[in-house]
Amino acid sequence: MRPLQQKIIETLRVKPVINPEEEIRKTVNFLKAYLVKHPFLNGYVLGIAADKIQRLLGNSHKWQSMN
């Protein structure tokens, strides 16, 4: 690991390696626990920004052809 990477990790207190499965499980567990703690809530609204979809698709012309 390069010195700048190490400095960023230490400064921001982030993990040097991220396990996607673990992060997804932690997020799902957090969301479930939040709903249990706040029983007046019925669920969540999922919002995805168009620029994120474009990056997933690769090219903006693909996104435009879908609309």
Contacts in CASP RR format, 6 or more apart in sequence:
PFRMAT RR
TARGET T0000
AUTHOR 0000-0000-0000
METHOD contacts of the structure
MODEL  1
MRPLQQKIIETLRVKPVINPEEEIRKTVNFLKAYLVKHPFLNGYVLGIAA
DKIQRLLGNSHKWQSMN
1 9 0 8 1.000
1 16 0 8 1.000
5 16 0 8 1.000
8 14 0 8 1.000
9 15 0 8 1.000
9 16 0 8 1.000
31 44 0 8 1.000
34 41 0 8 1.000
35 41 0 8 1.000
35 43 0 8 1.000
35 44 0 8 1.000
50 63 0 8 1.000
53 63 0 8 1.000
54 60 0 8 1.000
54 63 0 8 1.000
57 63 0 8 1.000
57 66 0 8 1.000
END
